[in-house]
Amino acid sequence: MIENIWTLSFFILFMVWFLVRAYYGKKAKSNQVKEKVRPGFETLLVGLNFIGMMILPLVALFTPYLDSFSMHVPDEVRLLFLIIGFFNVWLFAKIHADLGSNWSPILEIKDNHTLVTKGIYQKIRHPMYAHLWLWVIGQGFILDNWVVLVFGVAAWGLLYYLRVPKEEEMLTNRFGDAYKDYMRKTGRVIPKIW
């Protein structure tokens, strides 16, 4: 019975997360792409993350195939990650709203691309990536499944460590000294306090 509560709670969290991404993803398509950076490789990395953030959690929710991979997470820990998860989905919506039509699932510069430095971007350059770190860790603990946790963290970690240097290079080329100055004032995924 208690497991059904965790399943339902995660499903609600997942659906809100999915609807936020779908809504803002549709809005971002209105801004035409000017330049793509390594689109084939980026698509492969995004595909691995689709498995880790969408497919495996849904398999864990709706089938018995991953049931034997329980980590035996205490309910208090699962509750903590569920609370963090709902805050994290609010953060996800805020990030998308602040980023506007600049968002893209792969590395690309849009025709009307702007350097966003307001809102959540005032102290942190890549809040979306901070959100995704919390998301892949949280879903593994809420679902109490080490396959979901390990695959999600590994797929996201690979994309993160291969993408961020290239993305910052791309943004430096686009915005020059303005982006370099922004980098000095902000943290990458943890806000710069001083």
Rosetta constraint file for C-alpha pairs under 8 A:
AtomPair CA 1 CA 5 HARMONIC 6.91 0.50
AtomPair CA 2 CA 6 HARMONIC 6.72 0.50
AtomPair CA 3 CA 7 HARMONIC 6.18 0.50
AtomPair CA 4 CA 8 HARMONIC 6.02 0.50
AtomPair CA 5 CA 9 HARMONIC 5.97 0.50
AtomPair CA 6 CA 10 HARMONIC 6.05 0.50
AtomPair CA 6 CA 142 HARMONIC 6.94 0.50
AtomPair CA 6 CA 143 HARMONIC 7.12 0.50
AtomPair CA 7 CA 11 HARMONIC 6.07 0.50
AtomPair CA 7 CA 61 HARMONIC 6.23 0.50
AtomPair CA 7 CA 143 HARMONIC 7.13 0.50
AtomPair CA 8 CA 12 HARMONIC 6.22 0.50
AtomPair CA 9 CA 13 HARMONIC 6.26 0.50
AtomPair CA 9 CA 82 HARMONIC 7.77 0.50
AtomPair CA 10 CA 14 HARMONIC 5.87 0.50
AtomPair CA 10 CA 82 HARMONIC 7.48 0.50
AtomPair CA 10 CA 139 HARMONIC 7.77 0.50
AtomPair CA 10 CA 142 HARMONIC 6.92 0.50
AtomPair CA 10 CA 143 HARMONIC 7.34 0.50
AtomPair CA 11 CA 15 HARMONIC 6.06 0.50
AtomPair CA 11 CA 61 HARMONIC 7.70 0.50
AtomPair CA 12 CA 16 HARMONIC 6.26 0.50
AtomPair CA 13 CA 17 HARMONIC 6.18 0.50
AtomPair CA 13 CA 85 HARMONIC 7.22 0.50
AtomPair CA 13 CA 86 HARMONIC 6.58 0.50
AtomPair CA 13 CA 89 HARMONIC 7.65 0.50
AtomPair CA 14 CA 18 HARMONIC 6.03 0.50
AtomPair CA 15 CA 19 HARMONIC 6.05 0.50
AtomPair CA 16 CA 20 HARMONIC 6.18 0.50
AtomPair CA 16 CA 89 HARMONIC 7.37 0.50
AtomPair CA 17 CA 21 HARMONIC 6.39 0.50
AtomPair CA 17 CA 89 HARMONIC 5.76 0.50
AtomPair CA 17 CA 92 HARMONIC 7.66 0.50
AtomPair CA 18 CA 22 HARMONIC 6.10 0.50
AtomPair CA 19 CA 23 HARMONIC 5.98 0.50
AtomPair CA 20 CA 24 HARMONIC 6.25 0.50
AtomPair CA 20 CA 92 HARMONIC 7.56 0.50
AtomPair CA 20 CA 93 HARMONIC 6.04 0.50
AtomPair CA 21 CA 25 HARMONIC 5.62 0.50
AtomPair CA 21 CA 93 HARMONIC 7.95 0.50
AtomPair CA 22 CA 26 HARMONIC 6.11 0.50
AtomPair CA 23 CA 27 HARMONIC 6.58 0.50
AtomPair CA 24 CA 28 HARMONIC 6.13 0.50
AtomPair CA 24 CA 96 HARMONIC 6.32 0.50
AtomPair CA 24 CA 97 HARMONIC 7.57 0.50
AtomPair CA 24 CA 100 HARMONIC 7.61 0.50
AtomPair CA 25 CA 29 HARMONIC 6.51 0.50
AtomPair CA 25 CA 103 HARMONIC 7.46 0.50
AtomPair CA 25 CA 104 HARMONIC 7.55 0.50
AtomPair CA 26 CA 30 HARMONIC 7.51 0.50
AtomPair CA 27 CA 100 HARMONIC 7.72 0.50
AtomPair CA 27 CA 101 HARMONIC 6.33 0.50
AtomPair CA 28 CA 100 HARMONIC 6.65 0.50
AtomPair CA 28 CA 101 HARMONIC 3.96 0.50
AtomPair CA 28 CA 102 HARMONIC 6.48 0.50
AtomPair CA 28 CA 103 HARMONIC 5.96 0.50
AtomPair CA 28 CA 104 HARMONIC 7.09 0.50
AtomPair CA 29 CA 101 HARMONIC 7.15 0.50
AtomPair CA 30 CA 101 HARMONIC 7.11 0.50
AtomPair CA 31 CA 101 HARMONIC 5.96 0.50
AtomPair CA 31 CA 102 HARMONIC 7.46 0.50
AtomPair CA 31 CA 110 HARMONIC 6.24 0.50
AtomPair CA 31 CA 111 HARMONIC 6.63 0.50
AtomPair CA 31 CA 112 HARMONIC 6.78 0.50
AtomPair CA 32 CA 110 HARMONIC 5.61 0.50
AtomPair CA 32 CA 111 HARMONIC 5.60 0.50
AtomPair CA 32 CA 112 HARMONIC 7.79 0.50
AtomPair CA 33 CA 108 HARMONIC 6.82 0.50
AtomPair CA 33 CA 109 HARMONIC 6.11 0.50
AtomPair CA 33 CA 110 HARMONIC 4.21 0.50
AtomPair CA 33 CA 111 HARMONIC 5.76 0.50
AtomPair CA 34 CA 108 HARMONIC 7.40 0.50
AtomPair CA 34 CA 109 HARMONIC 5.60 0.50
AtomPair CA 34 CA 110 HARMONIC 4.87 0.50
AtomPair CA 34 CA 111 HARMONIC 5.06 0.50
AtomPair CA 35 CA 108 HARMONIC 5.48 0.50
AtomPair CA 35 CA 109 HARMONIC 5.11 0.50
AtomPair CA 35 CA 110 HARMONIC 6.80 0.50
AtomPair CA 36 CA 106 HARMONIC 7.97 0.50
AtomPair CA 36 CA 107 HARMONIC 6.13 0.50
AtomPair CA 36 CA 108 HARMONIC 4.23 0.50
AtomPair CA 36 CA 109 HARMONIC 6.47 0.50
AtomPair CA 37 CA 107 HARMONIC 5.50 0.50
AtomPair CA 37 CA 108 HARMONIC 5.77 0.50
AtomPair CA 38 CA 42 HARMONIC 6.17 0.50
AtomPair CA 38 CA 107 HARMONIC 7.55 0.50
AtomPair CA 39 CA 43 HARMONIC 5.94 0.50
AtomPair CA 39 CA 106 HARMONIC 6.85 0.50
AtomPair CA 39 CA 107 HARMONIC 7.20 0.50
AtomPair CA 40 CA 44 HARMONIC 6.37 0.50
AtomPair CA 41 CA 45 HARMONIC 6.36 0.50
AtomPair CA 42 CA 46 HARMONIC 6.08 0.50
AtomPair CA 42 CA 106 HARMONIC 5.66 0.50
AtomPair CA 42 CA 107 HARMONIC 7.01 0.50
AtomPair CA 43 CA 47 HARMONIC 6.00 0.50
AtomPair CA 43 CA 106 HARMONIC 6.76 0.50
AtomPair CA 44 CA 48 HARMONIC 6.43 0.50
AtomPair CA 45 CA 49 HARMONIC 6.42 0.50
AtomPair CA 45 CA 155 HARMONIC 7.49 0.50
AtomPair CA 45 CA 158 HARMONIC 7.67 0.50
AtomPair CA 45 CA 159 HARMONIC 5.69 0.50
AtomPair CA 46 CA 50 HARMONIC 6.10 0.50
AtomPair CA 46 CA 105 HARMONIC 7.25 0.50
AtomPair CA 46 CA 106 HARMONIC 7.40 0.50
AtomPair CA 46 CA 159 HARMONIC 7.43 0.50
AtomPair CA 47 CA 51 HARMONIC 6.48 0.50
AtomPair CA 48 CA 52 HARMONIC 6.39 0.50
AtomPair CA 48 CA 155 HARMONIC 5.83 0.50
AtomPair CA 49 CA 53 HARMONIC 5.76 0.50
AtomPair CA 49 CA 54 HARMONIC 7.87 0.50
AtomPair CA 49 CA 152 HARMONIC 6.86 0.50
AtomPair CA 49 CA 155 HARMONIC 5.43 0.50
AtomPair CA 49 CA 156 HARMONIC 5.96 0.50
AtomPair CA 49 CA 159 HARMONIC 7.93 0.50
AtomPair CA 50 CA 54 HARMONIC 5.33 0.50
AtomPair CA 50 CA 55 HARMONIC 6.61 0.50
AtomPair CA 51 CA 55 HARMONIC 4.63 0.50
AtomPair CA 51 CA 56 HARMONIC 5.92 0.50
AtomPair CA 51 CA 152 HARMONIC 7.95 0.50
AtomPair CA 52 CA 56 HARMONIC 5.65 0.50
AtomPair CA 52 CA 57 HARMONIC 7.26 0.50
AtomPair CA 52 CA 136 HARMONIC 7.73 0.50
AtomPair CA 52 CA 148 HARMONIC 6.63 0.50
AtomPair CA 52 CA 151 HARMONIC 5.72 0.50
AtomPair CA 52 CA 152 HARMONIC 4.26 0.50
AtomPair CA 52 CA 153 HARMONIC 7.92 0.50
AtomPair CA 52 CA 155 HARMONIC 6.56 0.50
AtomPair CA 52 CA 156 HARMONIC 7.87 0.50
AtomPair CA 53 CA 57 HARMONIC 6.53 0.50
AtomPair CA 53 CA 136 HARMONIC 6.66 0.50
AtomPair CA 53 CA 152 HARMONIC 6.14 0.50
AtomPair CA 54 CA 58 HARMONIC 6.23 0.50
AtomPair CA 55 CA 59 HARMONIC 6.12 0.50
AtomPair CA 56 CA 60 HARMONIC 6.08 0.50
AtomPair CA 56 CA 147 HARMONIC 7.99 0.50
AtomPair CA 56 CA 148 HARMONIC 5.91 0.50
AtomPair CA 57 CA 61 HARMONIC 6.12 0.50
AtomPair CA 57 CA 139 HARMONIC 7.34 0.50
AtomPair CA 57 CA 143 HARMONIC 7.59 0.50
AtomPair CA 57 CA 148 HARMONIC 6.17 0.50
AtomPair CA 58 CA 62 HARMONIC 5.99 0.50
AtomPair CA 59 CA 63 HARMONIC 5.39 0.50
AtomPair CA 59 CA 64 HARMONIC 7.85 0.50
AtomPair CA 59 CA 65 HARMONIC 7.20 0.50
AtomPair CA 59 CA 66 HARMONIC 7.26 0.50
AtomPair CA 60 CA 64 HARMONIC 6.93 0.50
AtomPair CA 60 CA 65 HARMONIC 7.05 0.50
AtomPair CA 60 CA 66 HARMONIC 5.52 0.50
AtomPair CA 60 CA 67 HARMONIC 7.01 0.50
AtomPair CA 60 CA 143 HARMONIC 7.30 0.50
AtomPair CA 60 CA 145 HARMONIC 7.68 0.50
AtomPair CA 60 CA 148 HARMONIC 7.73 0.50
AtomPair CA 61 CA 143 HARMONIC 7.65 0.50
AtomPair CA 66 CA 70 HARMONIC 7.97 0.50
AtomPair CA 66 CA 145 HARMONIC 7.41 0.50
AtomPair CA 66 CA 147 HARMONIC 7.51 0.50
AtomPair CA 67 CA 145 HARMONIC 7.65 0.50
AtomPair CA 69 CA 145 HARMONIC 5.45 0.50
AtomPair CA 69 CA 146 HARMONIC 5.83 0.50
AtomPair CA 69 CA 147 HARMONIC 6.50 0.50
AtomPair CA 70 CA 144 HARMONIC 5.41 0.50
AtomPair CA 70 CA 145 HARMONIC 4.67 0.50
AtomPair CA 70 CA 146 HARMONIC 6.29 0.50
AtomPair CA 71 CA 144 HARMONIC 5.55 0.50
AtomPair CA 71 CA 145 HARMONIC 5.74 0.50
AtomPair CA 71 CA 146 HARMONIC 5.90 0.50
AtomPair CA 72 CA 144 HARMONIC 6.43 0.50
AtomPair CA 73 CA 77 HARMONIC 6.56 0.50
AtomPair CA 73 CA 78 HARMONIC 6.70 0.50
AtomPair CA 73 CA 141 HARMONIC 6.77 0.50
AtomPair CA 73 CA 144 HARMONIC 5.79 0.50
AtomPair CA 74 CA 78 HARMONIC 6.50 0.50
AtomPair CA 75 CA 79 HARMONIC 6.02 0.50
AtomPair CA 76 CA 80 HARMONIC 6.20 0.50
AtomPair CA 77 CA 81 HARMONIC 6.33 0.50
AtomPair CA 77 CA 141 HARMONIC 7.53 0.50
AtomPair CA 78 CA 82 HARMONIC 6.10 0.50
AtomPair CA 78 CA 141 HARMONIC 5.82 0.50
AtomPair CA 78 CA 142 HARMONIC 4.77 0.50
AtomPair CA 78 CA 143 HARMONIC 7.93 0.50
AtomPair CA 78 CA 144 HARMONIC 7.64 0.50
AtomPair CA 79 CA 83 HARMONIC 6.19 0.50
AtomPair CA 79 CA 142 HARMONIC 7.40 0.50
AtomPair CA 80 CA 84 HARMONIC 6.22 0.50
AtomPair CA 81 CA 85 HARMONIC 5.79 0.50
AtomPair CA 81 CA 138 HARMONIC 5.37 0.50
AtomPair CA 81 CA 139 HARMONIC 7.92 0.50
AtomPair CA 81 CA 141 HARMONIC 6.79 0.50
AtomPair CA 81 CA 142 HARMONIC 6.22 0.50
AtomPair CA 82 CA 86 HARMONIC 6.37 0.50
AtomPair CA 82 CA 138 HARMONIC 7.27 0.50
AtomPair CA 82 CA 142 HARMONIC 6.29 0.50
AtomPair CA 83 CA 87 HARMONIC 6.47 0.50
AtomPair CA 84 CA 88 HARMONIC 5.90 0.50
AtomPair CA 84 CA 138 HARMONIC 7.74 0.50
AtomPair CA 85 CA 89 HARMONIC 6.18 0.50
AtomPair CA 85 CA 134 HARMONIC 7.64 0.50
AtomPair CA 85 CA 135 HARMONIC 6.85 0.50
AtomPair CA 85 CA 138 HARMONIC 6.53 0.50
AtomPair CA 86 CA 90 HARMONIC 6.46 0.50
AtomPair CA 87 CA 91 HARMONIC 6.25 0.50
AtomPair CA 88 CA 92 HARMONIC 6.07 0.50
AtomPair CA 88 CA 131 HARMONIC 6.27 0.50
AtomPair CA 88 CA 134 HARMONIC 7.28 0.50
AtomPair CA 88 CA 135 HARMONIC 7.34 0.50
AtomPair CA 89 CA 93 HARMONIC 6.36 0.50
AtomPair CA 90 CA 94 HARMONIC 6.30 0.50
AtomPair CA 91 CA 95 HARMONIC 6.04 0.50
AtomPair CA 91 CA 131 HARMONIC 7.19 0.50
AtomPair CA 92 CA 96 HARMONIC 6.27 0.50
AtomPair CA 92 CA 128 HARMONIC 6.87 0.50
AtomPair CA 92 CA 131 HARMONIC 6.48 0.50
AtomPair CA 93 CA 97 HARMONIC 6.11 0.50
AtomPair CA 94 CA 98 HARMONIC 6.11 0.50
AtomPair CA 94 CA 120 HARMONIC 7.47 0.50
AtomPair CA 95 CA 99 HARMONIC 6.02 0.50
AtomPair CA 95 CA 120 HARMONIC 6.55 0.50
AtomPair CA 95 CA 121 HARMONIC 7.94 0.50
AtomPair CA 95 CA 127 HARMONIC 6.70 0.50
AtomPair CA 95 CA 128 HARMONIC 6.42 0.50
AtomPair CA 96 CA 100 HARMONIC 5.93 0.50
AtomPair CA 96 CA 103 HARMONIC 7.30 0.50
AtomPair CA 98 CA 116 HARMONIC 7.47 0.50
AtomPair CA 98 CA 118 HARMONIC 7.26 0.50
AtomPair CA 98 CA 119 HARMONIC 6.17 0.50
AtomPair CA 98 CA 120 HARMONIC 7.06 0.50
AtomPair CA 98 CA 121 HARMONIC 7.60 0.50
AtomPair CA 99 CA 103 HARMONIC 6.20 0.50
AtomPair CA 99 CA 116 HARMONIC 6.43 0.50
AtomPair CA 101 CA 113 HARMONIC 7.91 0.50
AtomPair CA 102 CA 109 HARMONIC 7.92 0.50
AtomPair CA 102 CA 110 HARMONIC 6.74 0.50
AtomPair CA 102 CA 112 HARMONIC 7.98 0.50
AtomPair CA 102 CA 113 HARMONIC 5.71 0.50
AtomPair CA 102 CA 114 HARMONIC 6.97 0.50
AtomPair CA 104 CA 108 HARMONIC 6.99 0.50
AtomPair CA 107 CA 163 HARMONIC 7.90 0.50
AtomPair CA 107 CA 167 HARMONIC 6.60 0.50
AtomPair CA 109 CA 113 HARMONIC 6.24 0.50
AtomPair CA 115 CA 175 HARMONIC 7.29 0.50
AtomPair CA 115 CA 179 HARMONIC 7.60 0.50
AtomPair CA 116 CA 121 HARMONIC 6.52 0.50
AtomPair CA 117 CA 121 HARMONIC 4.90 0.50
AtomPair CA 117 CA 122 HARMONIC 4.93 0.50
AtomPair CA 117 CA 182 HARMONIC 7.64 0.50
AtomPair CA 118 CA 122 HARMONIC 4.83 0.50
AtomPair CA 120 CA 124 HARMONIC 6.82 0.50
AtomPair CA 120 CA 127 HARMONIC 7.19 0.50
AtomPair CA 121 CA 125 HARMONIC 5.69 0.50
AtomPair CA 121 CA 126 HARMONIC 7.44 0.50
AtomPair CA 121 CA 127 HARMONIC 6.96 0.50
AtomPair CA 122 CA 186 HARMONIC 7.19 0.50
AtomPair CA 123 CA 185 HARMONIC 7.20 0.50
AtomPair CA 123 CA 186 HARMONIC 4.84 0.50
AtomPair CA 123 CA 187 HARMONIC 6.41 0.50
AtomPair CA 123 CA 191 HARMONIC 4.98 0.50
AtomPair CA 123 CA 192 HARMONIC 5.69 0.50
AtomPair CA 123 CA 193 HARMONIC 7.53 0.50
AtomPair CA 124 CA 186 HARMONIC 5.02 0.50
AtomPair CA 124 CA 187 HARMONIC 4.84 0.50
AtomPair CA 124 CA 188 HARMONIC 5.70 0.50
AtomPair CA 124 CA 189 HARMONIC 5.98 0.50
AtomPair CA 124 CA 190 HARMONIC 6.30 0.50
AtomPair CA 124 CA 191 HARMONIC 4.78 0.50
AtomPair CA 124 CA 192 HARMONIC 6.77 0.50
AtomPair CA 125 CA 182 HARMONIC 7.97 0.50
AtomPair CA 125 CA 183 HARMONIC 7.20 0.50
AtomPair CA 125 CA 186 HARMONIC 6.08 0.50
AtomPair CA 125 CA 187 HARMONIC 6.17 0.50
AtomPair CA 125 CA 188 HARMONIC 5.10 0.50
AtomPair CA 125 CA 189 HARMONIC 6.69 0.50
AtomPair CA 126 CA 130 HARMONIC 6.65 0.50
AtomPair CA 126 CA 188 HARMONIC 5.60 0.50
AtomPair CA 126 CA 189 HARMONIC 5.38 0.50
AtomPair CA 127 CA 131 HARMONIC 6.12 0.50
AtomPair CA 127 CA 188 HARMONIC 7.86 0.50
AtomPair CA 127 CA 189 HARMONIC 5.80 0.50
AtomPair CA 127 CA 190 HARMONIC 8.00 0.50
AtomPair CA 128 CA 132 HARMONIC 6.24 0.50
AtomPair CA 129 CA 133 HARMONIC 6.25 0.50
AtomPair CA 129 CA 160 HARMONIC 7.41 0.50
AtomPair CA 129 CA 189 HARMONIC 6.52 0.50
AtomPair CA 130 CA 134 HARMONIC 6.49 0.50
AtomPair CA 130 CA 189 HARMONIC 5.04 0.50
AtomPair CA 130 CA 190 HARMONIC 7.26 0.50
AtomPair CA 131 CA 135 HARMONIC 6.09 0.50
AtomPair CA 132 CA 136 HARMONIC 6.12 0.50
AtomPair CA 132 CA 156 HARMONIC 7.64 0.50
AtomPair CA 133 CA 137 HARMONIC 6.32 0.50
AtomPair CA 133 CA 153 HARMONIC 7.41 0.50
AtomPair CA 133 CA 156 HARMONIC 7.39 0.50
AtomPair CA 134 CA 138 HARMONIC 5.78 0.50
AtomPair CA 135 CA 139 HARMONIC 6.02 0.50
AtomPair CA 136 CA 140 HARMONIC 6.59 0.50
AtomPair CA 136 CA 149 HARMONIC 6.51 0.50
AtomPair CA 136 CA 152 HARMONIC 5.21 0.50
AtomPair CA 136 CA 153 HARMONIC 5.72 0.50
AtomPair CA 136 CA 156 HARMONIC 7.52 0.50
AtomPair CA 137 CA 141 HARMONIC 6.65 0.50
AtomPair CA 137 CA 149 HARMONIC 5.92 0.50
AtomPair CA 137 CA 152 HARMONIC 7.40 0.50
AtomPair CA 137 CA 153 HARMONIC 6.50 0.50
AtomPair CA 138 CA 142 HARMONIC 6.02 0.50
AtomPair CA 138 CA 149 HARMONIC 7.96 0.50
AtomPair CA 139 CA 143 HARMONIC 5.89 0.50
AtomPair CA 139 CA 148 HARMONIC 7.25 0.50
AtomPair CA 139 CA 149 HARMONIC 6.85 0.50
AtomPair CA 140 CA 144 HARMONIC 5.74 0.50
AtomPair CA 140 CA 145 HARMONIC 5.36 0.50
AtomPair CA 140 CA 146 HARMONIC 6.24 0.50
AtomPair CA 140 CA 147 HARMONIC 7.66 0.50
AtomPair CA 140 CA 148 HARMONIC 5.09 0.50
AtomPair CA 140 CA 149 HARMONIC 3.94 0.50
AtomPair CA 140 CA 150 HARMONIC 7.72 0.50
AtomPair CA 140 CA 152 HARMONIC 7.80 0.50
AtomPair CA 141 CA 145 HARMONIC 6.64 0.50
AtomPair CA 141 CA 146 HARMONIC 7.94 0.50
AtomPair CA 141 CA 149 HARMONIC 7.04 0.50
AtomPair CA 143 CA 148 HARMONIC 7.88 0.50
AtomPair CA 145 CA 149 HARMONIC 6.33 0.50
AtomPair CA 146 CA 150 HARMONIC 5.78 0.50
AtomPair CA 147 CA 151 HARMONIC 5.80 0.50
AtomPair CA 147 CA 152 HARMONIC 8.00 0.50
AtomPair CA 148 CA 152 HARMONIC 5.75 0.50
AtomPair CA 149 CA 153 HARMONIC 6.04 0.50
AtomPair CA 150 CA 154 HARMONIC 5.94 0.50
AtomPair CA 151 CA 155 HARMONIC 5.90 0.50
AtomPair CA 152 CA 156 HARMONIC 6.00 0.50
AtomPair CA 153 CA 157 HARMONIC 5.71 0.50
AtomPair CA 154 CA 158 HARMONIC 6.10 0.50
AtomPair CA 155 CA 159 HARMONIC 6.41 0.50
AtomPair CA 156 CA 160 HARMONIC 5.94 0.50
AtomPair CA 157 CA 161 HARMONIC 6.03 0.50
AtomPair CA 158 CA 162 HARMONIC 6.11 0.50
AtomPair CA 159 CA 163 HARMONIC 5.68 0.50
AtomPair CA 160 CA 164 HARMONIC 5.87 0.50
AtomPair CA 161 CA 165 HARMONIC 7.46 0.50
AtomPair CA 162 CA 166 HARMONIC 7.28 0.50
AtomPair CA 163 CA 167 HARMONIC 5.93 0.50
AtomPair CA 164 CA 168 HARMONIC 6.04 0.50
AtomPair CA 165 CA 169 HARMONIC 6.17 0.50
AtomPair CA 166 CA 170 HARMONIC 6.11 0.50
AtomPair CA 167 CA 171 HARMONIC 6.14 0.50
AtomPair CA 168 CA 172 HARMONIC 5.99 0.50
AtomPair CA 169 CA 173 HARMONIC 6.18 0.50
AtomPair CA 170 CA 174 HARMONIC 6.27 0.50
AtomPair CA 171 CA 175 HARMONIC 5.87 0.50
AtomPair CA 171 CA 176 HARMONIC 7.57 0.50
AtomPair CA 171 CA 179 HARMONIC 6.71 0.50
AtomPair CA 172 CA 176 HARMONIC 4.79 0.50
AtomPair CA 172 CA 177 HARMONIC 7.25 0.50
AtomPair CA 172 CA 179 HARMONIC 5.49 0.50
AtomPair CA 172 CA 180 HARMONIC 6.49 0.50
AtomPair CA 175 CA 179 HARMONIC 5.48 0.50
AtomPair CA 176 CA 180 HARMONIC 6.57 0.50
AtomPair CA 177 CA 181 HARMONIC 5.97 0.50
AtomPair CA 178 CA 182 HARMONIC 6.18 0.50
AtomPair CA 179 CA 183 HARMONIC 6.08 0.50
AtomPair CA 180 CA 184 HARMONIC 6.46 0.50
AtomPair CA 181 CA 185 HARMONIC 6.52 0.50
AtomPair CA 182 CA 186 HARMONIC 6.23 0.50
AtomPair CA 183 CA 187 HARMONIC 7.24 0.50
AtomPair CA 183 CA 188 HARMONIC 7.89 0.50
AtomPair CA 185 CA 192 HARMONIC 7.17 0.50
AtomPair CA 186 CA 191 HARMONIC 6.45 0.50
AtomPair CA 186 CA 192 HARMONIC 5.20 0.50
AtomPair CA 187 CA 191 HARMONIC 4.90 0.50
AtomPair CA 187 CA 192 HARMONIC 4.67 0.50
